[in-house]
Amino acid sequence: MQQAATVASLCKYRYSNGTMPTLSSKSTTKGVLVLTISIPPEELTEPIARAARDLQREHPLAGFRPGKASVDQARRAFGEMALLERAVRFTVPAAFVTILEQEKLPTVGEPDIQVTKLAPNEPIEFTAKIAVLPKVTLGDYKSIREPQKPAAVTDKQIDKVVEELRDLRAETKPADKAATAEDTITIAMDMSKEGVPLEGGQSRGHKVDLTQPYVIPGFKEQLIGMKKGDTKTFELPFPADHYDKVLAGKIVGYKVTVTEVLEKTRPKIDDAFIKSLGNFATLDALREQIKENLATMETSKEQQRVERAIIEKLIKQSTFEEIPDLLIEAELQKILSRVQGQVAAQGLEWSTYIEHLGKNVEELKKSWLPEALTRVQAALLVRAIADEEHIEVTDEEIESERTLILEHYSKPEDEDIREEVKSRDYDSHLKHLVLTRNVMARMVELANTK
C-alpha cells in the first residue's frame, strides 16, 4: 500500500510558484476525506503543450516529425477537448499532490479522482476521495519472538537439482516401443463424466512427461506400457482441491490414444555435462554452487515466514481505529489484479477460470477480505513502527532501489516504464518499498533477540 502522493507517478508536471490549484471544499465521512479542487486555466499552458506532443507521437501529423508541430497546429488537428483530456492525466494528479502537501493532510492509499468540469478556457474542477490515515496503537512489538531457522540443505536436495538439470538437457526422439517411466508420450484424450463428454475435455497432441508428477494422480501410470496407436479407457478421480469445483473429487472417464512415444536420453554426469552448465571444474564445484543457491532460496523462504508470523502476532497485540472501506477495496483490487495475471500466465481465460470456480468476482473478493485486511493492517503497522523506531530512508537507498528496478526493464518496449521509474515523482513509491524492508529487518532482528 503506497502513500497517496504516489499518484504523482502518473505525471512529470509540477506547479510553478505563480498560480496554484485551489481547495474549494473539504469533508470527512467514515474515514474518507473528500476534496474538491480547481485548477486555474492559466496554469494549463505547459500541460497542454505536453499533451500536444504526446498526441503527435501517437498520431503523427503529415509534414512534421513526431511531437514537433506547434500547439496551435495540434489543436487544429486534434481539437481543444482532446488536448484538455490528455492534459488532465498529469495536471490533475499533480494538483491533488500539491493540495495534500499544502494542507498537510494525513492520508494513506490511492485516491479516487473524478473530473467534474472540463471546458476550454475554464478552470478544471475535480473531486478526490482518499482514506484518512487511521490511528494505530502499537502493541509490545519488542516482546515478539519468532526465531529464524538456519537454512539446511541436504544431499538429497542437491541430487534432485542435478537430475533436473539432466532432464533440461535431455534429448528426445520418436521410438517404436512401449512407453516407460523415463519417456515422454503424446496422446489424444477425451474426457467424460458419467458417460457425457466434458466441455473442453478434448485434447489433441497433448504431451505428458512420464518422469514428472501429473495433475491427476494415477494418470501417468495408466500410460506406462502403451505404444503408438494403442487406445485405453479408464476412470480416475479429480483431486478434491482442484480449482474446478464441478469436477473436484468427481470420477472422470478418460479415453486415451497414443500418437507418439518419445524416448528421452539424458546426458551422463561427465566433464562435458558439468562444463555445459557453467565454469565448473568438477562435479563437487557444481554441487557446491547448487548448495549455495538452495541455501539462499531456503533463507528467503524462511525470512518470509518469520516476517508473516511477526506481523500476525503484532496485529493481535495492536488496536486500529476503524479502517476505511476505501483501503480494503483498494487492497482487494490489487489481489484481483494479481490473480488475473497468474491466470493469464497459465494461458487461461479469466471468464473460463471463474466459471470453473463457480464464483463471481464479488464472491471471490469476499473470500479475500481477511487477507486484504491483514495487508492493510500490516502497512499501517510498518508506518507506526517506523515512527516509533525513527527509521528513515536515505536518498542513497532510494537511488539504489531505483537502479535495481531499472535492471528489470532494459528492453526498448520498456521505455515508458523506465521513464516513470526515473522520474522524481516515483520516489515516494521507492521510499515505501525501502521503508517496509528496513522496518521488517528491524522486526526480525528484535524477534531473534535472546
C-alpha positions as a Markdown table, in Angstrom:
| # | Residue | x | y | z |
|---|---|---|---|---|
| 1 | Met | 0.0 | 0.0 | 0.0 |
| 2 | Gln | 1.5 | 3.3 | -1.1 |
| 3 | Gln | 1.3 | 6.8 | 0.2 |
| 4 | Ala | -1.4 | 8.9 | -1.6 |
| 5 | Ala | 1.3 | 11.1 | -3.2 |
| 6 | Thr | 2.4 | 8.2 | -5.4 |
| 7 | Val | -0.4 | 9.2 | -7.8 |
| 8 | Ala | 2.1 | 11.8 | -8.9 |
| 9 | Ser | 3.9 | 8.9 | -10.7 |
| 10 | Leu | 1.3 | 9.4 | -13.4 |
| 11 | Cys | 3.0 | 12.7 | -14.3 |
| 12 | Lys | 6.2 | 14.7 | -14.5 |
| 13 | Tyr | 4.5 | 18.1 | -14.1 |
| 14 | Arg | 4.9 | 20.3 | -11.0 |
| 15 | Tyr | 3.2 | 23.6 | -10.4 |
| 16 | Ser | 5.1 | 26.9 | -10.6 |
| 17 | Asn | 5.4 | 29.4 | -7.9 |
| 18 | Gly | 2.7 | 31.5 | -9.6 |
| 19 | Thr | -0.9 | 30.3 | -9.8 |
| 20 | Met | -1.7 | 27.2 | -7.8 |
| 21 | Pro | -4.6 | 24.8 | -7.6 |
| 22 | Thr | -7.3 | 25.8 | -5.1 |
| 23 | Leu | -9.0 | 23.7 | -2.5 |
| 24 | Ser | -12.7 | 24.6 | -2.7 |
| 25 | Ser | -14.1 | 22.2 | -0.1 |
| 26 | Lys | -13.0 | 19.5 | 2.3 |
| 27 | Ser | -15.1 | 17.0 | 4.3 |
| 28 | Thr | -14.6 | 13.7 | 6.1 |
| 29 | Thr | -17.0 | 10.8 | 6.4 |
| 30 | Lys | -16.3 | 7.4 | 7.9 |
| 31 | Gly | -12.6 | 7.8 | 7.5 |
| 32 | Val | -12.7 | 9.1 | 3.9 |
| 33 | Leu | -11.6 | 12.6 | 3.0 |
| 34 | Val | -13.4 | 14.2 | 0.1 |
| 35 | Leu | -11.6 | 17.2 | -1.6 |
| 36 | Thr | -13.0 | 19.5 | -4.2 |
| 37 | Ile | -10.1 | 21.1 | -6.2 |
| 38 | Ser | -9.9 | 23.5 | -9.1 |
| 39 | Ile | -7.0 | 24.3 | -11.4 |
| 40 | Pro | -7.0 | 27.8 | -13.0 |
| 41 | Pro | -6.9 | 27.9 | -16.8 |
| 42 | Glu | -3.7 | 30.0 | -16.9 |
| 43 | Glu | -1.9 | 27.0 | -15.2 |
| 44 | Leu | -2.7 | 24.7 | -18.2 |
| 45 | Thr | -0.2 | 26.2 | -20.8 |
| 46 | Glu | 2.6 | 23.7 | -20.1 |
| 47 | Pro | 0.2 | 20.6 | -19.7 |
| 48 | Ile | -1.5 | 21.5 | -23.0 |
| 49 | Ala | 1.9 | 21.7 | -24.7 |
| 50 | Arg | 2.9 | 18.3 | -23.3 |
| 51 | Ala | -0.5 | 16.9 | -24.4 |
| 52 | Ala | 0.1 | 18.2 | -27.9 |
| 53 | Arg | 3.5 | 16.4 | -28.0 |
| 54 | Asp | 2.1 | 13.2 | -26.7 |
| 55 | Leu | -0.8 | 13.0 | -29.1 |
| 56 | Gln | 1.5 | 13.7 | -32.1 |
| 57 | Arg | 3.8 | 10.9 | -31.1 |
| 58 | Glu | 0.8 | 8.5 | -31.1 |
| 59 | His | -0.8 | 10.1 | -34.2 |
| 60 | Pro | 1.9 | 11.8 | -36.3 |
| 61 | Leu | 0.8 | 14.8 | -38.3 |
| 62 | Ala | 1.7 | 14.8 | -42.0 |
| 63 | Gly | 4.7 | 17.0 | -42.8 |
| 64 | Phe | 6.0 | 17.0 | -39.2 |
| 65 | Arg | 8.3 | 14.8 | -37.2 |
| 66 | Pro | 6.5 | 13.3 | -34.2 |
| 67 | Gly | 6.0 | 15.9 | -31.5 |
| 68 | Lys | 7.4 | 18.8 | -33.5 |
| 69 | Ala | 4.2 | 20.5 | -34.7 |
| 70 | Ser | 3.2 | 23.6 | -32.7 |
| 71 | Val | 0.4 | 23.6 | -30.1 |
| 72 | Asp | -1.9 | 25.5 | -32.5 |
| 73 | Gln | -1.3 | 23.0 | -35.3 |
| 74 | Ala | -2.0 | 20.2 | -32.9 |
| 75 | Arg | -5.1 | 22.0 | -31.6 |
| 76 | Arg | -6.4 | 22.2 | -35.2 |
| 77 | Ala | -5.7 | 18.6 | -35.9 |
| 78 | Phe | -7.0 | 17.0 | -32.7 |
| 79 | Gly | -9.3 | 19.6 | -31.2 |
| 80 | Glu | -9.2 | 21.6 | -28.0 |
| 81 | Met | -11.0 | 19.0 | -25.9 |
| 82 | Ala | -8.6 | 16.2 | -27.0 |
| 83 | Leu | -5.7 | 18.3 | -25.7 |
| 84 | Leu | -7.6 | 19.1 | -22.4 |
| 85 | Glu | -8.5 | 15.4 | -21.9 |
| 86 | Arg | -4.9 | 14.4 | -22.3 |
| 87 | Ala | -3.5 | 17.2 | -20.1 |
| 88 | Val | -5.9 | 16.1 | -17.3 |
| 89 | Arg | -3.9 | 12.9 | -17.0 |
| 90 | Phe | -0.9 | 14.7 | -15.4 |
| 91 | Thr | -2.1 | 18.1 | -14.2 |
| 92 | Val | -5.0 | 16.7 | -12.0 |
| 93 | Pro | -2.7 | 14.2 | -10.1 |
| 94 | Ala | -0.2 | 16.9 | -9.7 |
| 95 | Ala | -2.8 | 19.3 | -8.3 |
| 96 | Phe | -4.0 | 16.7 | -5.9 |
| 97 | Val | -0.5 | 16.1 | -4.6 |
| 98 | Thr | 0.1 | 19.9 | -4.3 |
| 99 | Ile | -3.0 | 20.3 | -2.1 |
| 100 | Leu | -2.1 | 17.3 | 0.1 |
| 101 | Glu | 1.4 | 18.8 | 0.7 |
| 102 | Gln | -0.1 | 22.3 | 1.2 |
| 103 | Glu | -2.7 | 21.2 | 3.7 |
| 104 | Lys | -0.5 | 18.6 | 5.4 |
| 105 | Leu | -3.3 | 16.1 | 5.2 |
| 106 | Pro | -2.6 | 12.7 | 6.9 |
| 107 | Thr | -3.8 | 10.4 | 4.2 |
| 108 | Val | -3.0 | 6.9 | 3.0 |
| 109 | Gly | -3.6 | 4.8 | -0.1 |
| 110 | Glu | -4.6 | 5.8 | -3.6 |
| 111 | Pro | -7.3 | 8.4 | -4.3 |
| 112 | Asp | -10.5 | 8.0 | -6.3 |
| 113 | Ile | -10.4 | 11.1 | -8.6 |
| 114 | Gln | -13.4 | 12.2 | -10.7 |
| 115 | Val | -13.2 | 15.2 | -13.1 |
| 116 | Thr | -16.4 | 17.2 | -12.7 |
| 117 | Lys | -15.7 | 20.2 | -15.0 |
| 118 | Leu | -13.6 | 20.3 | -18.2 |
| 119 | Ala | -14.1 | 23.0 | -20.7 |
| 120 | Pro | -11.8 | 25.3 | -22.8 |
| 121 | Asn | -10.6 | 28.5 | -21.0 |
| 122 | Glu | -12.4 | 27.4 | -17.8 |
| 123 | Pro | -10.9 | 26.1 | -14.5 |
| 124 | Ile | -10.7 | 22.3 | -14.3 |
| 125 | Glu | -12.6 | 21.0 | -11.3 |
| 126 | Phe | -12.4 | 17.6 | -9.8 |
| 127 | Thr | -13.2 | 15.7 | -6.6 |
| 128 | Ala | -10.7 | 13.3 | -4.9 |
| 129 | Lys | -11.7 | 10.7 | -2.3 |
| 130 | Ile | -8.9 | 9.3 | -0.2 |
| 131 | Ala | -8.6 | 7.4 | 3.1 |
| 132 | Val | -7.6 | 9.3 | 6.2 |
| 133 | Leu | -4.7 | 7.6 | 8.0 |
| 134 | Pro | -6.3 | 5.5 | 10.8 |
| 135 | Lys | -4.7 | 5.8 | 14.2 |
| 136 | Val | -2.8 | 2.7 | 15.4 |
| 137 | Thr | -1.9 | 1.8 | 19.0 |
| 138 | Leu | 1.1 | -0.4 | 18.8 |
| 139 | Gly | 1.3 | -3.5 | 20.9 |
| 140 | Asp | 4.5 | -4.5 | 22.7 |
| 141 | Tyr | 6.3 | -5.3 | 19.4 |
| 142 | Lys | 9.7 | -5.6 | 21.1 |
| 143 | Ser | 8.5 | -8.6 | 23.1 |
| 144 | Ile | 7.6 | -10.7 | 20.0 |
| 145 | Arg | 9.9 | -13.7 | 19.4 |
| 146 | Glu | 10.0 | -15.7 | 16.2 |
| 147 | Pro | 13.4 | -17.4 | 15.7 |
| 148 | Gln | 14.6 | -17.7 | 12.2 |
| 149 | Lys | 15.8 | -21.2 | 11.5 |
| 150 | Pro | 19.1 | -21.5 | 9.6 |
| 151 | Ala | 19.0 | -23.0 | 6.1 |
| 152 | Ala | 19.7 | -26.7 | 6.0 |
| 153 | Val | 20.4 | -28.2 | 2.5 |
| 154 | Thr | 20.6 | -32.0 | 2.2 |
| 155 | Asp | 22.5 | -34.1 | -0.3 |
| 156 | Lys | 19.1 | -35.4 | -1.5 |
| 157 | Gln | 18.0 | -31.9 | -2.4 |
| 158 | Ile | 21.2 | -31.3 | -4.4 |
| 159 | Asp | 20.8 | -34.7 | -6.1 |
| 160 | Lys | 17.3 | -33.7 | -7.2 |
| 161 | Val | 18.6 | -30.5 | -8.8 |
| 162 | Val | 21.3 | -32.3 | -10.6 |
| 163 | Glu | 18.7 | -34.7 | -12.0 |
| 164 | Glu | 16.5 | -31.8 | -13.0 |
| 165 | Leu | 19.5 | -30.3 | -14.9 |
| 166 | Arg | 20.0 | -33.6 | -16.7 |
| 167 | Asp | 16.3 | -33.5 | -17.7 |
| 168 | Leu | 16.6 | -30.0 | -19.0 |
| 169 | Arg | 19.4 | -31.1 | -21.4 |
| 170 | Ala | 17.8 | -34.4 | -22.3 |
| 171 | Glu | 17.3 | -35.2 | -26.0 |
| 172 | Thr | 14.0 | -36.8 | -27.2 |
| 173 | Lys | 13.4 | -38.8 | -30.3 |
| 174 | Pro | 10.4 | -40.9 | -31.6 |
| 175 | Ala | 10.7 | -44.6 | -30.6 |
| 176 | Asp | 8.8 | -47.6 | -31.7 |
| 177 | Lys | 8.4 | -49.2 | -28.2 |
| 178 | Ala | 6.3 | -49.3 | -25.1 |
| 179 | Ala | 6.5 | -46.1 | -23.0 |
| 180 | Thr | 8.5 | -46.3 | -19.8 |
| 181 | Ala | 8.5 | -44.1 | -16.8 |
| 182 | Glu | 11.6 | -42.3 | -18.3 |
| 183 | Asp | 9.8 | -41.2 | -21.6 |
| 184 | Thr | 7.5 | -38.5 | -22.9 |
| 185 | Ile | 4.3 | -39.6 | -24.5 |
| 186 | Thr | 2.0 | -37.7 | -26.9 |
| 187 | Ile | -1.7 | -38.5 | -26.7 |
| 188 | Ala | -5.2 | -37.7 | -28.0 |
| 189 | Met | -7.5 | -37.5 | -25.0 |
| 190 | Asp | -11.3 | -37.4 | -24.5 |
| 191 | Met | -12.7 | -36.8 | -21.0 |
| 192 | Ser | -16.3 | -37.6 | -19.9 |
| 193 | Lys | -18.3 | -37.6 | -16.7 |
| 194 | Glu | -21.0 | -40.4 | -16.3 |
| 195 | Gly | -20.6 | -41.1 | -20.0 |
| 196 | Val | -21.2 | -37.5 | -21.1 |
| 197 | Pro | -18.3 | -35.7 | -22.8 |
| 198 | Leu | -16.9 | -32.8 | -20.8 |
| 199 | Glu | -16.9 | -29.4 | -22.3 |
| 200 | Gly | -13.3 | -28.5 | -23.1 |
| 201 | Gly | -12.3 | -32.1 | -22.2 |
| 202 | Gln | -10.9 | -33.0 | -25.6 |
| 203 | Ser | -7.2 | -32.6 | -26.3 |
| 204 | Arg | -5.0 | -33.5 | -29.2 |
| 205 | Gly | -1.2 | -33.5 | -29.3 |
| 206 | His | -1.2 | -33.5 | -25.5 |
| 207 | Lys | 2.3 | -34.2 | -24.2 |
| 208 | Val | 2.8 | -36.0 | -20.9 |
| 209 | Asp | 6.3 | -36.2 | -19.4 |
| 210 | Leu | 6.2 | -39.5 | -17.5 |
| 211 | Thr | 9.1 | -38.5 | -15.3 |
| 212 | Gln | 7.1 | -35.7 | -13.8 |
| 213 | Pro | 4.1 | -35.5 | -11.5 |
| 214 | Tyr | 0.7 | -35.1 | -13.3 |
| 215 | Val | -2.2 | -33.0 | -12.1 |
| 216 | Ile | -4.5 | -36.2 | -12.0 |
| 217 | Pro | -2.9 | -38.7 | -9.6 |
| 218 | Gly | -2.6 | -42.1 | -11.2 |
| 219 | Phe | -3.0 | -40.8 | -14.8 |
| 220 | Lys | 0.6 | -41.1 | -16.0 |
| 221 | Glu | 0.8 | -44.6 | -14.5 |
| 222 | Gln | -2.0 | -45.6 | -16.8 |
| 223 | Leu | 0.1 | -44.6 | -19.8 |
| 224 | Ile | 3.2 | -46.6 | -19.0 |
| 225 | Gly | 3.4 | -49.6 | -21.3 |
| 226 | Met | 1.3 | -48.1 | -24.1 |
| 227 | Lys | 2.7 | -47.9 | -27.6 |
| 228 | Lys | 2.0 | -45.7 | -30.6 |
| 229 | Gly | -1.6 | -46.5 | -31.8 |
| 230 | Asp | -2.7 | -48.0 | -28.6 |
| 231 | Thr | -6.1 | -46.9 | -27.1 |
| 232 | Lys | -7.1 | -47.2 | -23.5 |
| 233 | Thr | -10.2 | -46.3 | -21.5 |
| 234 | Phe | -10.1 | -45.8 | -17.7 |
| 235 | Glu | -11.5 | -43.8 | -14.8 |
| 236 | Leu | -9.8 | -41.7 | -12.1 |
| 237 | Pro | -11.0 | -39.2 | -9.5 |
| 238 | Phe | -10.1 | -35.5 | -9.9 |
| 239 | Pro | -8.2 | -34.0 | -7.0 |
| 240 | Ala | -10.6 | -32.9 | -4.2 |
| 241 | Asp | -8.8 | -29.5 | -4.1 |
| 242 | His | -8.9 | -28.9 | -7.9 |
| 243 | Tyr | -9.9 | -25.3 | -8.8 |
| 244 | Asp | -12.8 | -26.6 | -11.0 |
| 245 | Lys | -15.4 | -27.2 | -8.3 |
| 246 | Val | -17.7 | -29.0 | -10.7 |
| 247 | Leu | -15.0 | -31.7 | -11.2 |
| 248 | Ala | -13.2 | -31.6 | -7.8 |
| 249 | Gly | -13.3 | -35.1 | -6.2 |
| 250 | Lys | -15.5 | -36.5 | -9.0 |
| 251 | Ile | -14.8 | -39.6 | -11.1 |
| 252 | Val | -13.9 | -38.7 | -14.6 |
| 253 | Gly | -13.6 | -41.1 | -17.6 |
| 254 | Tyr | -10.6 | -41.0 | -20.0 |
| 255 | Lys | -10.2 | -42.4 | -23.5 |
| 256 | Val | -6.6 | -42.1 | -24.5 |
| 257 | Thr | -4.9 | -42.9 | -27.8 |
| 258 | Val | -1.1 | -42.7 | -28.1 |
| 259 | Thr | 0.1 | -40.8 | -31.1 |
| 260 | Glu | 3.8 | -40.8 | -30.3 |
| 261 | Val | 6.3 | -42.2 | -27.8 |
| 262 | Leu | 9.4 | -40.0 | -27.3 |
| 263 | Glu | 12.4 | -41.7 | -25.8 |
| 264 | Lys | 14.3 | -39.4 | -23.5 |
| 265 | Thr | 18.1 | -39.7 | -23.4 |
| 266 | Arg | 19.6 | -37.8 | -20.5 |
| 267 | Pro | 23.3 | -36.8 | -20.6 |
| 268 | Lys | 25.8 | -38.6 | -18.4 |
| 269 | Ile | 27.2 | -36.7 | -15.5 |
| 270 | Asp | 30.7 | -36.3 | -17.0 |
| 271 | Asp | 33.1 | -33.4 | -17.7 |
| 272 | Ala | 31.2 | -32.3 | -20.8 |
| 273 | Phe | 27.9 | -32.1 | -19.0 |
| 274 | Ile | 29.4 | -30.2 | -16.0 |
| 275 | Lys | 31.2 | -27.6 | -18.2 |
| 276 | Ser | 28.0 | -27.1 | -20.2 |
| 277 | Leu | 26.4 | -25.7 | -17.0 |
| 278 | Gly | 29.0 | -23.1 | -16.4 |
| 279 | Asn | 32.5 | -22.5 | -15.3 |
| 280 | Phe | 32.7 | -25.6 | -13.1 |
| 281 | Ala | 35.9 | -27.7 | -12.9 |
| 282 | Thr | 34.4 | -30.6 | -11.1 |
| 283 | Leu | 31.1 | -32.2 | -10.0 |
| 284 | Asp | 31.9 | -31.1 | -6.4 |
| 285 | Ala | 32.2 | -27.5 | -7.6 |
| 286 | Leu | 28.8 | -27.7 | -9.3 |
| 287 | Arg | 27.2 | -29.3 | -6.2 |
| 288 | Glu | 28.7 | -26.6 | -4.0 |
| 289 | Gln | 27.1 | -23.9 | -6.2 |
| 290 | Ile | 23.8 | -25.7 | -6.1 |
| 291 | Lys | 24.0 | -25.9 | -2.4 |
| 292 | Glu | 24.6 | -22.2 | -2.1 |
| 293 | Asn | 21.7 | -21.4 | -4.4 |
| 294 | Leu | 19.4 | -23.7 | -2.4 |
| 295 | Ala | 20.5 | -22.2 | 0.9 |
| 296 | Thr | 19.7 | -18.7 | -0.5 |
| 297 | Met | 16.2 | -19.8 | -1.5 |
| 298 | Glu | 15.6 | -21.5 | 1.8 |
| 299 | Thr | 16.8 | -18.5 | 3.7 |
| 300 | Ser | 14.5 | -16.2 | 1.7 |
| 301 | Lys | 11.5 | -18.5 | 2.2 |
| 302 | Glu | 12.2 | -18.8 | 6.0 |
| 303 | Gln | 12.5 | -15.0 | 6.3 |
| 304 | Gln | 9.1 | -14.5 | 4.6 |
| 305 | Arg | 7.6 | -17.0 | 7.1 |
| 306 | Val | 9.2 | -15.2 | 10.0 |
| 307 | Glu | 8.0 | -11.7 | 8.8 |
| 308 | Arg | 4.5 | -13.0 | 8.2 |
| 309 | Ala | 4.4 | -14.6 | 11.7 |
| 310 | Ile | 5.7 | -11.4 | 13.3 |
| 311 | Ile | 3.0 | -9.3 | 11.6 |
| 312 | Glu | 0.2 | -11.7 | 12.6 |
| 313 | Lys | 1.3 | -11.6 | 16.2 |
| 314 | Leu | 1.6 | -7.8 | 16.2 |
| 315 | Ile | -1.8 | -7.4 | 14.7 |
| 316 | Lys | -3.3 | -9.3 | 17.6 |
| 317 | Gln | -1.4 | -7.1 | 20.1 |
| 318 | Ser | -2.3 | -3.8 | 18.4 |
| 319 | Thr | -5.5 | -1.8 | 18.1 |
| 320 | Phe | -6.7 | 0.0 | 15.0 |
| 321 | Glu | -9.1 | 2.9 | 14.5 |
| 322 | Glu | -11.9 | 2.0 | 12.0 |
| 323 | Ile | -10.2 | 1.2 | 8.7 |
| 324 | Pro | -11.9 | 2.9 | 5.8 |
| 325 | Asp | -13.6 | 0.7 | 3.2 |
| 326 | Leu | -11.7 | 2.6 | 0.6 |
| 327 | Leu | -8.4 | 1.0 | 1.8 |
| 328 | Ile | -9.9 | -2.5 | 1.9 |
| 329 | Glu | -11.4 | -2.2 | -1.6 |
| 330 | Ala | -8.1 | -1.0 | -3.0 |
| 331 | Glu | -6.3 | -4.0 | -1.5 |
| 332 | Leu | -8.9 | -6.3 | -2.8 |
| 333 | Gln | -8.4 | -4.8 | -6.3 |
| 334 | Lys | -4.6 | -5.5 | -6.0 |
| 335 | Ile | -5.3 | -9.1 | -5.1 |
| 336 | Leu | -7.7 | -9.4 | -8.0 |
| 337 | Ser | -5.2 | -8.0 | -10.5 |
| 338 | Arg | -2.5 | -10.3 | -9.2 |
| 339 | Val | -4.8 | -13.4 | -9.6 |
| 340 | Gln | -5.9 | -12.3 | -13.1 |
| 341 | Gly | -2.2 | -12.0 | -14.1 |
| 342 | Gln | -1.5 | -15.5 | -12.8 |
| 343 | Val | -4.5 | -17.0 | -14.6 |
| 344 | Ala | -3.4 | -15.2 | -17.9 |
| 345 | Ala | 0.2 | -16.5 | -17.4 |
| 346 | Gln | -1.2 | -20.1 | -17.4 |
| 347 | Gly | -2.9 | -19.4 | -20.7 |
| 348 | Leu | -6.4 | -19.5 | -19.3 |
| 349 | Glu | -9.3 | -17.1 | -20.0 |
| 350 | Trp | -10.5 | -15.3 | -16.9 |
| 351 | Ser | -14.1 | -15.9 | -17.7 |
| 352 | Thr | -13.4 | -19.7 | -18.0 |
| 353 | Tyr | -11.5 | -19.7 | -14.8 |
| 354 | Ile | -14.2 | -18.1 | -12.6 |
| 355 | Glu | -16.9 | -20.2 | -14.3 |
| 356 | His | -15.0 | -23.4 | -13.3 |
| 357 | Leu | -14.6 | -22.0 | -9.7 |
| 358 | Gly | -18.4 | -21.5 | -9.6 |
| 359 | Lys | -17.9 | -18.0 | -8.1 |
| 360 | Asn | -18.3 | -14.4 | -9.5 |
| 361 | Val | -15.8 | -11.6 | -8.8 |
| 362 | Glu | -17.7 | -10.3 | -5.8 |
| 363 | Glu | -17.7 | -13.7 | -4.2 |
| 364 | Leu | -14.0 | -14.0 | -4.8 |
| 365 | Lys | -13.4 | -10.6 | -3.2 |
| 366 | Lys | -15.5 | -11.6 | -0.2 |
| 367 | Ser | -13.3 | -14.7 | 0.3 |
| 368 | Trp | -10.2 | -12.5 | 0.2 |
| 369 | Leu | -11.4 | -10.0 | 2.8 |
| 370 | Pro | -9.3 | -11.5 | 5.7 |
| 371 | Glu | -6.1 | -11.3 | 3.6 |
| 372 | Ala | -6.9 | -7.8 | 2.4 |
| 373 | Leu | -7.5 | -6.6 | 6.0 |
| 374 | Thr | -4.2 | -8.2 | 7.1 |
| 375 | Arg | -2.3 | -6.4 | 4.4 |
| 376 | Val | -3.8 | -3.0 | 5.2 |
| 377 | Gln | -3.1 | -3.5 | 8.9 |
| 378 | Ala | 0.5 | -4.6 | 8.1 |
| 379 | Ala | 1.1 | -1.5 | 6.1 |
| 380 | Leu | -0.3 | 0.7 | 8.9 |
| 381 | Leu | 2.0 | -1.1 | 11.4 |
| 382 | Val | 5.0 | -0.5 | 9.2 |
| 383 | Arg | 4.4 | 3.2 | 9.3 |
| 384 | Ala | 3.8 | 3.2 | 13.1 |
| 385 | Ile | 6.9 | 1.2 | 13.8 |
| 386 | Ala | 9.0 | 3.4 | 11.5 |
| 387 | Asp | 7.9 | 6.5 | 13.5 |
| 388 | Glu | 8.5 | 4.7 | 16.9 |
| 389 | Glu | 12.0 | 3.4 | 15.9 |
| 390 | His | 12.9 | 6.6 | 14.0 |
| 391 | Ile | 13.6 | 4.6 | 10.8 |
| 392 | Glu | 14.1 | 6.8 | 7.8 |
| 393 | Val | 15.1 | 6.2 | 4.2 |
| 394 | Thr | 18.1 | 8.0 | 2.7 |
| 395 | Asp | 18.4 | 9.3 | -0.9 |
| 396 | Glu | 21.1 | 6.8 | -1.5 |
| 397 | Glu | 18.8 | 3.9 | -0.6 |
| 398 | Ile | 16.1 | 5.3 | -3.0 |
| 399 | Glu | 18.6 | 5.5 | -5.8 |
| 400 | Ser | 19.9 | 2.0 | -5.2 |
| 401 | Glu | 16.3 | 0.7 | -5.3 |
| 402 | Arg | 15.7 | 2.6 | -8.5 |
| 403 | Thr | 18.7 | 1.1 | -10.1 |
| 404 | Leu | 17.6 | -2.5 | -9.2 |
| 405 | Ile | 14.2 | -1.9 | -10.7 |
| 406 | Leu | 15.6 | -0.4 | -13.9 |
| 407 | Glu | 17.7 | -3.5 | -14.4 |
| 408 | His | 14.5 | -5.5 | -14.9 |
| 409 | Tyr | 13.3 | -3.1 | -17.7 |
| 410 | Ser | 16.1 | -3.0 | -20.2 |
| 411 | Lys | 14.1 | -3.7 | -23.4 |
| 412 | Pro | 13.1 | -1.0 | -25.9 |
| 413 | Glu | 9.4 | -1.6 | -25.3 |
| 414 | Asp | 10.0 | -0.8 | -21.6 |
| 415 | Glu | 11.0 | 2.8 | -22.2 |
| 416 | Asp | 7.7 | 4.2 | -20.8 |
| 417 | Ile | 8.2 | 2.2 | -17.6 |
| 418 | Arg | 11.8 | 3.3 | -17.4 |
| 419 | Glu | 10.8 | 7.0 | -17.7 |
| 420 | Glu | 8.3 | 6.6 | -14.9 |
| 421 | Val | 10.8 | 4.8 | -12.6 |
| 422 | Lys | 13.5 | 7.5 | -13.3 |
| 423 | Ser | 11.1 | 10.4 | -12.5 |
| 424 | Arg | 11.3 | 12.2 | -9.2 |
| 425 | Asp | 7.6 | 11.5 | -8.8 |
| 426 | Tyr | 8.3 | 7.8 | -8.4 |
| 427 | Asp | 10.4 | 8.5 | -5.3 |
| 428 | Ser | 7.5 | 8.1 | -2.8 |
| 429 | His | 6.9 | 4.6 | -4.1 |
| 430 | Leu | 10.6 | 3.7 | -3.8 |
| 431 | Lys | 10.6 | 5.1 | -0.3 |
| 432 | His | 7.7 | 3.0 | 0.7 |
| 433 | Leu | 9.4 | -0.2 | -0.6 |
| 434 | Val | 12.7 | 0.6 | 1.2 |
| 435 | Leu | 11.0 | 1.7 | 4.4 |
| 436 | Thr | 9.0 | -1.6 | 4.5 |
| 437 | Arg | 12.1 | -3.6 | 4.1 |
| 438 | Asn | 14.0 | -1.7 | 6.7 |
| 439 | Val | 11.2 | -1.9 | 9.3 |
| 440 | Met | 10.8 | -5.6 | 8.7 |
| 441 | Ala | 14.6 | -6.1 | 9.1 |
| 442 | Arg | 14.4 | -4.4 | 12.5 |
| 443 | Met | 11.4 | -6.5 | 13.5 |
| 444 | Val | 13.2 | -9.7 | 12.5 |
| 445 | Glu | 16.2 | -8.5 | 14.5 |
| 446 | Leu | 14.1 | -7.9 | 17.6 |
| 447 | Ala | 12.2 | -11.2 | 17.1 |
| 448 | Asn | 15.5 | -13.1 | 17.2 |
| 449 | Thr | 16.9 | -11.4 | 20.3 |
| 450 | Lys | 17.5 | -13.9 | 23.1 |
